[in-house]
């Protein structure tokens, strides 16, 4: 006797919440008359891949302009704000 099982996803996976799900599957042969049933188990490991759901985008293709003096610190991080 051959049976095929199906695993279905009923909710959204979220990498930031859980990166790996471990499922344990148990199968049985039904035994003879409901007795002496044989079982086996297997693990299924689902690794969730991270995707960028909120890719940063410049609004309206805005060009930015920054003016620095020649005394500006070397390798200093610049904060650039765009108009609302």
C-alpha positions, 0 to 999 in steps of 0.5 A: 500500500502506498499513500502520499501525504501533503504538507501545506502552508496555512500562514505566512513565514516571517524570517524576522520571527522564526528562521527555521521550523522543524516538523516531525512526521510519523507514519504507520502501516495500520497493523493487522486488525488494528494491532501490531502497527509499525511506525516510523518518523522523519524530520523535515527542516524548513529554513526560511530565507530572508527577503527585503520586504521594504526595499528603500526607494527614493521618492519621485527619483529625488536628486540630493545635493550636499554642500561640505566645507573643505574642513569636513571630517574624513570618513564622517557619516553624512545625514541627508534629509529630503524635503517632505 
